[in-house]
């Protein structure tokens, strides 16, 4: 997938593939996180949408256009 549109799940899946490992993340109910972590749970439950538009508009070019190639290079060197 494209590097500019990547969810945490997508990144985790690509890392698992590059490492040839299975990564399992349990789905923890929101109410349980709120009980366990209180206000800190907002950090885990919040969403952050970002874009690389400003940096690419300024002329910056990323080394990789695809997430799998970027992860492979970082993980496998």
N, C-alpha and C positions, 0 to 999 in steps of 0.2 A: 504494500500500500504506500501511498504518497506520504512523505515525511510531514508535510504541512497539515495533514488531517489524521491525527493519531490519538486514540483513546488509551487509557492505562491498560485495558485488557489487550488491545492490539499490540502494544509494546511488550507486555508480559508474554504473549504468545510468540512473538518474534524472538525474544530472548530465549525462551524455552527451545524453540526450533534450532537456533544457532548453537545452543549448548547441548543439543540432543538429549534434553531432559524433559520430564513432565513436571509442570508446575501447577499445583492445585491451590486455588484460593477459595476458602469457604465463604459462603454468603452469610454475613452476620446481620441480623435484623437491626434496623436503625435504633429501635427502642433499647436494645441491649447495649449498643455502643454508647447511647446517651446515659444509661445507668452506670456503665463502667467508667466512662471518661468525662461525664458532665459537659461543661462548656468546651472542653478540648475536642469533643466528638464533632464539633462544627468543622474543624480542620479536615477530618476524615470524610465527612459527609458533603462538604462543599464542593462546588464545581468551579473550575477555572478554565475559561475559554480564552485562548491566546491565538495570535496570528503572527506570521513572519512577513506580512505584507510591507510594513515600513522598512524593514532591513533589505528586502529584495528590491523595493522601489529605489533604494539608495545605490543600487548597483552590486550589492553583495551577492555572491554566488555560493551556494552550498556545495560541498564535495559530493554529496549523494542526493539524488532525486527520489529514491525509493528507500523506505524504512528497512527492508530486509538487507539491502546492501550496506547501509550505515551500521546496523547491528552486527552484521558479519564482520565488518572491518574493525569495530570496537572490540568485539568478543574474541575474534580469531587473529586479529592483528594483521 
